[in-house]
Amino acid sequence: MKIKKGFVLQKVSGSYLACATGKVAGEFSGLVRMNETGVFIWNLLSEDISEEKIVEKMVEGFGISPEIAEADVKAFVKNLRDNGILEI
């Protein structure tokens, strides 16, 4: 899975926001606000990657337990999937 083409991530006044551009903007007209963890996952999703690999990278990068990483990744990915932001 990966982020659909047409979504861009920007840092605006200390907050990270993702928005749709071009053709995709007709399908998604909102903004996605995220913290540093969300940005970490978002950047991994710029390439095709599995949830399992993201969890591994979260454990390595943040030194958290696999259970916490898995819960965070599942919640974030579900939000993106529910809003049509991911290519599956």
C-alpha positions as a Python dict, from the first residue, in 0.01 Angstrom:
ca = {
    (1, 'M'): (0, 0, 0),
    (2, 'K'): (108, 359, -52),
    (3, 'I'): (-19, 716, -59),
    (4, 'K'): (-211, 798, -379),
    (5, 'K'): (-39, 1031, -622),
    (6, 'G'): (-157, 1387, -584),
    (7, 'F'): (-125, 1419, -207),
    (8, 'V'): (138, 1653, -69),
    (9, 'L'): (269, 1702, 283),
    (10, 'Q'): (359, 2051, 406),
    (11, 'K'): (478, 2196, 734),
    (12, 'V'): (269, 2504, 809),
    (13, 'S'): (324, 2709, 1125),
    (14, 'G'): (471, 2413, 1307),
    (15, 'S'): (195, 2170, 1203),
    (16, 'Y'): (214, 1903, 938),
    (17, 'L'): (-71, 1903, 690),
    (18, 'A'): (-141, 1682, 391),
    (19, 'C'): (-377, 1787, 116),
    (20, 'A'): (-489, 1666, -222),
    (21, 'T'): (-389, 1839, -544),
    (22, 'G'): (-495, 1809, -905),
    (23, 'K'): (-748, 1540, -996),
    (24, 'V'): (-735, 1386, -649),
    (25, 'A'): (-861, 1714, -498),
    (26, 'G'): (-1200, 1635, -653),
    (27, 'E'): (-1213, 1314, -448),
    (28, 'F'): (-1072, 1450, -120),
    (29, 'S'): (-1120, 1813, -25),
    (30, 'G'): (-1002, 1809, 335),
    (31, 'L'): (-673, 1830, 519),
    (32, 'V'): (-495, 1564, 720),
    (33, 'R'): (-317, 1703, 1025),
    (34, 'M'): (-51, 1483, 1178),
    (35, 'N'): (219, 1471, 1441),
    (36, 'E'): (579, 1354, 1401),
    (37, 'T'): (474, 990, 1421),
    (38, 'G'): (216, 1042, 1148),
    (39, 'V'): (478, 1212, 931),
    (40, 'F'): (714, 918, 986),
    (41, 'I'): (445, 673, 869),
    (42, 'W'): (334, 903, 584),
    (43, 'N'): (690, 920, 453),
    (44, 'L'): (722, 541, 463),
    (45, 'L'): (398, 522, 263),
    (46, 'S'): (551, 725, -20),
    (47, 'E'): (668, 385, -146),
    (48, 'D'): (476, 59, -150),
    (49, 'I'): (514, -92, 197),
    (50, 'S'): (326, -334, 421),
    (51, 'E'): (183, -256, 765),
    (52, 'E'): (421, -513, 910),
    (53, 'K'): (726, -332, 768),
    (54, 'I'): (598, 1, 900),
    (55, 'V'): (560, -154, 1247),
    (56, 'E'): (918, -285, 1230),
    (57, 'K'): (1048, 59, 1133),
    (58, 'M'): (846, 223, 1412),
    (59, 'V'): (996, -14, 1670),
    (60, 'E'): (1346, 57, 1536),
    (61, 'G'): (1298, 432, 1495),
    (62, 'F'): (1111, 515, 1814),
    (63, 'G'): (1219, 235, 2049),
    (64, 'I'): (859, 145, 2133),
    (65, 'S'): (706, -198, 2183),
    (66, 'P'): (575, -386, 1880),
    (67, 'E'): (226, -381, 2035),
    (68, 'I'): (216, -3, 2064),
    (69, 'A'): (366, 39, 1717),
    (70, 'E'): (111, -199, 1567),
    (71, 'A'): (-183, -21, 1732),
    (72, 'D'): (-59, 320, 1616),
    (73, 'V'): (7, 203, 1260),
    (74, 'K'): (-329, 27, 1232),
    (75, 'A'): (-515, 339, 1351),
    (76, 'F'): (-327, 573, 1118),
    (77, 'V'): (-359, 344, 815),
    (78, 'K'): (-730, 289, 885),
    (79, 'N'): (-786, 666, 884),
    (80, 'L'): (-603, 703, 552),
    (81, 'R'): (-782, 403, 403),
    (82, 'D'): (-1127, 522, 520),
    (83, 'N'): (-1064, 858, 354),
    (84, 'G'): (-946, 710, 23),
    (85, 'I'): (-589, 835, 57),
    (86, 'L'): (-416, 497, 13),
    (87, 'E'): (-357, 284, -292),
    (88, 'I'): (-396, -71, -172),
}
